[in-house]
Amino acid sequence: MLSYKSLDPSGDRPKTPALSEFVCGPCSLSRVYARSTVFCSVCKELFCFNCSKLHRMKEWSQNHAIVILDNASSQQLKNIASQQCSRLSQRPHRWARRAPLNEGFESKSKYLNALATNHDHETDDLENERYCPEHQLIYCSKCKDSHRECKKTLSIASLADKILKKGEISQVISEYRKFIKFSEIMVNDRLNQIKQIESQRNDIFPTIHSMKNQFGLMVTDKVQIIENEVNEKIESNVKNIRLYMEKCKRAKYLAQSDLDSFLSVIDKKVPGTTVKSFFRLRTKYPIYEKYLKDLYNDTEYTSFQFVPNEEVLSLPSIVTSVGIIKESKSSSALPPFMSTDNVKPFDQRSLFHRKHGDIRLFGLGVLGKGGITSIKCTANEYVMAVARSTCEFRVFTSRGWTVARWELSSLPWDFTIISENEVVVTLPGEKKLVTLKVDFTLRKVTLVKETTLTEACWSVTECNGNLIGTFAPFESDAHLKVMTLDGITERKIVITDCPVPFRAPQYVLYHGDRVFISDTFSHALIAVDLQGHVTFAFRSAEFENPAGLCVDYQGNVYVCGKTSRNVFQVTKENEVREILSPSECSSRPSCVSLSGDGSTLLLASTDSNVIKTFQMK
């Protein structure tokens, strides 16, 4: 940025601007006007010494052409000044209020000579210095003419006492420490991402090798191709994650360096140096924060899953591939931005695993991949489930044997029980709701009706004879709808006062005049009333990609974290505790349910056709 006075439209030829008139653009946004030392020819922006270091730290700007103002010719200074004119013309009043810096030097040589013989407020600790709140500048007796009309100026000593009494110095130190701590959290989060990707590799390879052992030489070459593809994609993904880690470490190092320098200045107890260092640190913090927030917002990484080719089972000798590697975007598990207080799980457990009590659902999935996205238990101890792997709604016994099934026209996602023997299944791909009737005596499923909707409904729950569904996940207008059983919209529930981003509602549960929503994008469990007002929100670094929901007879809500591989319990008093740890869940749970008598908790996964059971204490 250039000072407003240096641009004289009345003159025929512009004068060579003084170096003192070039002011750092990022600093001036905070009304702290530092002298510029460099100009970026690509960004068309002026930077002081401190801001130029941050500018060069970014990967996208490391190769930008930089002009050092001290070495610039008169023509270069004029060109730089002309490039800043459009900005100044848009905001003349704001820049007119700025105090001129070291006015009176018309050439570069005069300015440098004067700077060498006189003083520099950035580095020198001068006597009789004062602070002007109006211009937010420190000045001494040699430059007091620039602030002759300013009122309520403060001496540096009184300003240092005032800042100390207000606790502003402690606040800045605390903010920098929080910034450094959050940088460490981001690094650890990316380490966890690498571990998750490696675990996906360990899940994929045994499946591929089992096919190789089963079919031998007929699929050896095809298996090798898949292995190479998996290794190549995983290594590329890990490499990108490590680059982000380096950026976080670099930002942490610079912030730690500035904080250590500031703490050493405070120890000397010199008012002038302390105040100047305080202003510099406070000015740089928004720049650090913006840089880290750019990294924070880019929290997605790629997950990998092996999908076998079903033709291999029947024609292994002529198929071109044993399967494909499916890629999907997974969100990171970071806490809210700059929040360093992670929720710690409770040590007490209310469940224990019943040995040999797992339920294997027979006849479901390909090569043991069940693709279960929703399960419910009935009062007569049957288990209902929808499986995307086979596009089916099935009813199982407590031992896992299929007693009834219905083949759906497209991939289902969720279902809800609306009466003793009727369910509503969502088909988001076709924008439909399918109502099915289950006859437990004859052991068969019949179609009642199909309802076409105007937009895709993902999850659904019964609410006082109506339905509540989730719509438009991962879009800007994610919302809920209250519908009749015939799919007619009664009203739309828009959530606007949510303390976390409401972007990807996946599963929904109505209980006690509240609607509980698991938001997989925000890694949060949200509860709202029927008017859309948020009554509860839970988010934790140990709660990743929340999925299925259920409720017990006492009103406690259970939600499973798919990526974090755990289960949390939310009481009626909104108390949250972890009741199943990752070591107890072992697999990635996609949905959770309770048995008819409420004595057993069931966890299902899209990765397996086995339902894990946990006995209530």
C-alpha positions, 0 to 999 in steps of 0.5 A: 500500500502507498500513502495517499499523499504521494499520488499527486494527480495535478502534476504532469509527471509523477514524482519518485515516491519516497520509500517511507510512503510504501506501507505494508498491505497486510499490516495496514488492514489491522491499522498498524502501518509498517514500512514495506521492504519488498513488493511482490510482482505477482500478487501486486502487494507490498510487504514489510519484513515480517509479512514477507517471511510469511508470504514466502512460507506459502508453497504457492508463492515461493516462486513469486518475483520479489522486488526489494525496495531498497535496491529498486530504481526510481522507475520501478518505484514509480511503476509500483506506485502506479499499481497501487493507485486503483486501491487508493482511489477506492478507499481515499478517506481511510488512507487519508487518515493515516499518519505520514511516515517520515515525511520530507524525504523525496529520494531514496538516497536522502531517505537512507542517509537520514535513516542511518543518521537519525532513527528507526522506530521499528528497531530503535528504543528511543527516549521520549517516545509516545503512542498515538491511538488515533493513528496507532503509531509510535512517534518520538520528539523528532516526528511529533509534528506529524501528530501535532493535532492528535489528542490523548497521546500516551507515553510509552511507559504509561502505555506499557503499564496500561497494556499490562494491567489489562492483561493484553500481553498475557492474552497475546501470549496465550493466543500464540500458545494456543496457535502452537498447540493447535498446530500440534493437534493438526500434525497428530491428526494427519498422523492418524490419517496415515495410520487409517490409510495403512489400516485400509491397505491391511484390509484390502490385501488379505481379500485380494490374496484370498482370491489369489489363493482360491483361483491360483494362476488364473488371477495372479496377473490381475491381482498383481495389477491391483496390488500395484494400483493400491500401493501407488494410490496410497503412497501418493495420498500419504505423500500429500498428507506429509506435505500438509504436516510440513506446512503445519510444522513450519507455521508452528516453528515460526510462531514459536520463534516469535513467541520466544523472542517476545518473552525474552524482550519482556524479561528485559522490562524495557517499556519501548521495546516491550510495546513495539514487540507487543504490537508486532506480535499482535499484528502478525497473529491474524496472518498466522491464524489465516494461514493455519485456517487455510490448512484447517479447512482442507481436512479431507483425505482419500479413503480406499476400499476394494470392491471385488468383481462378482464375475470372478466367482463364476468365470475367473479365467476370462475376467479382465479384473478381479475388482476395482479400488473405490476411492471416497473422500473422508473428513478429518477429525479435528476439533473446532478451530483453535479449540485445544480442549479435547473431550476426554472419554469416561473410564467407566463402561456400561457395556461388556462384550458377550463372548461368542455372541456375534451374529453372522447374517447368512446369505448377505454380501459378496465375499463377506462384505455385508454393506449394512447401513441400517439395522433395527430389532423388533420386540419378537427378537427379529433383526431387520437390515438394509444392505447396499451390497445386495439392494435388499431389505431382509429379516433375520432371526437372532441367529442370523438366518434369513426368514424374509427378504425384498429386493429393492430397485436401487441402493437403499440407505436407511429405514424406520419402523412405522407400525408393528409390521410396516417399515419405510425404506429410503432409496435416495438414488431414485428419490423414493420411499418404499413402504413394506409389510412384514408378515412374521407368521408366513415369513414374507415381505410384501410391497405396500406402496412406493412414494416419489419425492422431489429430492433425495431422502437419505435417513428417515424416522417416525414422528407422531404418525409422520416422517422426518427425513434428511435432505441435501447432505454435503450441500449448502442447503442441507435441511430436514422435512416433516412429511406424511406417510404418503410423502407430502411435505408438511414443513421444512426444518432449516437449522440456522443457529447451529454452533457447528457447520450443518452440512451432511446430515446422515442419520436422524432419530426422533425422541422426546420432542427432539430430533437427533442428527448425526452430521458426518461432515462436522463430526458432530451429533446435533439435537434440535426441536421441531422448529429447528432450534439447536438444543444440544451439540456434541463434537470431539476429536475422538468422535469421527464420522458419526453414523447410526442412532438408537435410543433405549427405554430410559431415553439414552441416545446411542451414536456410533463413530464410524471412523473413530470405531467407538460408541457414545451415550447421550443421557437425557441430561445431555451428558456424554460418555464413551461406552465402547472404545475402538479396541472393543468395536474393532470394526467400523460401525455404520449403525447401532440398535438395541434388542427388543428387551433392551439388554443387548446392543448391536453394531453392524458394519458396511465392511462385514456381514457380522453384527457385534453384540454387547450385553448391557450390565 
